[in-house]
C-alpha cells in the first residue's frame, strides 16, 4: 500500500522532471481501472487475513461473547466492560507481570547476552569450530517447539529426568518448583541462536583497525566491547532486542511445558488468553486481553523505533 | 490509492461480518427423510489405538457396518464415517463447541452429559422433540430401559437432548498388596474421614509409596472437582448446588481442611497434583503399586488398569485392586453413610445435520441392547440400559458393585450453564490450599470468585 506513485491526474500535472513523468505515464497508461484490478487480489487478501480478524477481535472484545451458555446464543455489547474486568483481575495482573519477567529474563537479558557472548568468543575461532558451534546452537532454533518442549520435559521431569540424574537431586519436580525459571531457561536455550547469528554478522562490520588500536592501548575486553564495539553495533542490538522481545511476549511454547501452572505461576499472557478463551469459554474477555497485548507490542515496538531513529 | 483502499477494506470486512452473523436456520423435522443416498458422521473423544480405543473400535467395526447393512436392506445407500479424537476433555469440548457454533461438525456426537445444559442454553443443541417430532422420539423402545435418573443426564430443563451413553460411579480404590504390607485389611471399608486418614497414615510408613490421592488443583482440571471436591462435599453433607444456591459455607471449609491435612502432612503428594501431566502420572503410580488409595471413577478399573486394553495395564488387577464406598464425614452426616458422584456421556444429534431422521435412527441403533452388548465385548461398563446391565455386569465384580451399591447413593453435577466456571473456582480453592494459603483465606477467595460468577444473592455461605 505504500506505493510512492500518485495516480490522480492533478498530481501528474505537477510533475516536472521528464524521467518521473515517464514512469507515471507508464503506470497511469494502465488506466485506473486496470491498476485497481491488479491491486485488488492483494487488497482482498489483506482484508481477509489481517483487517477482518483485527476488526472481528475488536468487536468480540467489546462483547460478553462466550463459547457456550446463554451469552453464546445472544452476545451483548458491553463496551469497555472486559477491559475494566481485566484491571481488577488478579490473574490477569499476574500474567502481565510474568510476561514482563519472562521477556526481560529470557530475551532482553538471557538471549541477548548469551548470543553476543557466543558471537564474541567465536569471532577468532577456527572456521570449523565456528561452523560446528553455530550449527549446534542453530539446531535448537530450527527444531519444532513441540519437540523442544518434549526434550526439556525429559530433562526437567521428576521421574528419571536428566537434570536430577546429573545433580543427584532425585525426585525434584523442577517444573513445579521453579516454573518461571524453567521456561526462561528453556526460551534462552531455544532462542540464543538467532542473537548469536545476528551479532556474528554485526561484529564482522566492526573495523579491525579500531580493535587493534584498542589492543595496543591496553584496553580490557569489557572496555573494548563498551567503547569500540558497542557504538558500531548499537543498531543491531536494538533491532535484535525488539525482535526477540516481541517473539517472546507472544510465545505460546511455555504452555507445552507447564500448561501455565502450577497455580498460574508460569501463565504468561498468551497462555492466559488461550485458557480464558478455550478452557473457560470467555471469548469476549480473551479477545479484549489479546487487544491489550497487541497494544503493548505496538508500544514496545514504537519505543525501540524511536531509539533507533534518534541514533541515526 | 489510499482513497480507494479504505472503502474497499470496509466493504470487504462488513461483507464477511454479515456472513458470520447469519441467523440460525429453522428446523424441519422431516428434512431429507426419504433420501436414498446419504452420508453421516459420528464423532466422540475416542480414537482407534488411542484414547478410549475400545469404543472407537466398536463404532468402526460394529456400528457402522451393521447400520449400513440395515439401511441397505431398506434400499438406502448410507455412508457412515467416524471422526475420532484423542484430545484432552477440555480440548474436545472446545472443538465440539466451535463445530456446533459454526453449524458444522459430525451428525452424531458423543459428549459429556454435563455439557448438555451449556450447549442447550447457547442454542447449539436442540431438544430431540423439536428436532425430530415428539412421536418419533417417544417411539423408541430404549427409553423404557433407561432409569429416569440416568435419562436426566441427557436432559436439560425437563427436555430430552440425547440418549445417555452410560454412567459411572466414584469409589475409593486401594492396593491390597500395599494394604497387607501396612497391616491393613483387604476388605477395607472406611466409615468416616478419620478411617481414611488413619489408613493413609499406616501406608505412609512404606518406603516409596504415596499413601493417598484426592485430586486437587487447577492442573487436574475437572478431575479435581469430580474426583475430589464434589464427593468430599457430598461426604460433608452438602451438595454443591441446591434450589438455585451455590455452596460456599462451612461444609466446603471442612473439605478444604481435609485437603490441607492430606497434602501438608505428607499423606498425599502435592507435586503430582500440580504437574501438567499429573493425572496420567498418578494412574501410572497406582498401576506400579506406588500409590495406596485414590478416589476415582470406575473408569480406573475398566479403562486404566484393565489388564489388556488399559492405558496403564495391571496384569494382576483382579487380585490386587480393592474398592470401597466413599464414607460420609461421620456416619449419618447429611442423612447418609456413603456417597458418590456420577457422570456420563450422552449421544446427541447435531441440529445442523442434513439428515435428522437418519441421524436419529443411527442414534437409536447405537443405543440398542444388541449394539451395547456388542460394545462390551469381553469387558464391561455400567451402561444406561437396565436390560444390558443385568447381563453384562454379572461377570465383573467391580462394575456390578457400582451398579448395585454405588448408583443408589450417587449424585450428579448441577446441570446448569454456570457450573464449569464454578468448577474452575473450586479447583482454584484447592490449589490455594496446596500452595500454602490458609483455609479461611482460600474459602473467602472462592466466595469472591463465586459471587462474580453466579451473583452474590445465589451464594450460600451459611
Boltz contact constraints between the chains, C-beta under 6 A:
constraints:
  - contact:
      token1: [A, 43]
      token2: [B, 8]
      max_distance: 6.0
  - contact:
      token1: [A, 47]
      token2: [B, 9]
      max_distance: 6.0
  - contact:
      token1: [A, 47]
      token2: [B, 12]
      max_distance: 6.0
  - contact:
      token1: [A, 51]
      token2: [B, 9]
      max_distance: 6.0
  - contact:
      token1: [A, 51]
      token2: [B, 13]
      max_distance: 6.0
  - contact:
      token1: [A, 52]
      token2: [B, 13]
      max_distance: 6.0
  - contact:
      token1: [A, 52]
      token2: [B, 16]
      max_distance: 6.0
  - contact:
      token1: [A, 55]
      token2: [B, 13]
      max_distance: 6.0
  - contact:
      token1: [A, 67]
      token2: [B, 97]
      max_distance: 6.0
  - contact:
      token1: [A, 68]
      token2: [B, 97]
      max_distance: 6.0
  - contact:
      token1: [A, 68]
      token2: [B, 118]
      max_distance: 6.0
  - contact:
      token1: [A, 68]
      token2: [B, 119]
      max_distance: 6.0
  - contact:
      token1: [A, 68]
      token2: [B, 122]
      max_distance: 6.0
  - contact:
      token1: [A, 69]
      token2: [B, 118]
      max_distance: 6.0
  - contact:
      token1: [A, 69]
      token2: [B, 121]
      max_distance: 6.0
  - contact:
      token1: [A, 69]
      token2: [B, 122]
      max_distance: 6.0
  - contact:
      token1: [A, 69]
      token2: [B, 417]
      max_distance: 6.0
  - contact:
      token1: [A, 70]
      token2: [B, 121]
      max_distance: 6.0
  - contact:
      token1: [A, 72]
      token2: [B, 122]
      max_distance: 6.0
  - contact:
      token1: [A, 73]
      token2: [B, 122]
      max_distance: 6.0
  - contact:
      token1: [A, 73]
      token2: [B, 123]
      max_distance: 6.0
  - contact:
      token1: [A, 173]
      token2: [B, 271]
      max_distance: 6.0
  - contact:
      token1: [A, 176]
      token2: [B, 271]
      max_distance: 6.0
  - contact:
      token1: [A, 176]
      token2: [B, 274]
      max_distance: 6.0
  - contact:
      token1: [A, 176]
      token2: [B, 275]
      max_distance: 6.0
  - contact:
      token1: [A, 258]
      token2: [B, 276]
      max_distance: 6.0
  - contact:
      token1: [A, 259]
      token2: [B, 276]
      max_distance: 6.0
  - contact:
      token1: [A, 261]
      token2: [B, 219]
      max_distance: 6.0
  - contact:
      token1: [A, 261]
      token2: [B, 274]
      max_distance: 6.0
  - contact:
      token1: [A, 262]
      token2: [B, 274]
      max_distance: 6.0
  - contact:
      token1: [A, 263]
      token2: [B, 431]
      max_distance: 6.0
  - contact:
      token1: [A, 263]
      token2: [B, 435]
      max_distance: 6.0
  - contact:
      token1: [A, 278]
      token2: [B, 94]
      max_distance: 6.0
  - contact:
      token1: [A, 279]
      token2: [B, 90]
      max_distance: 6.0
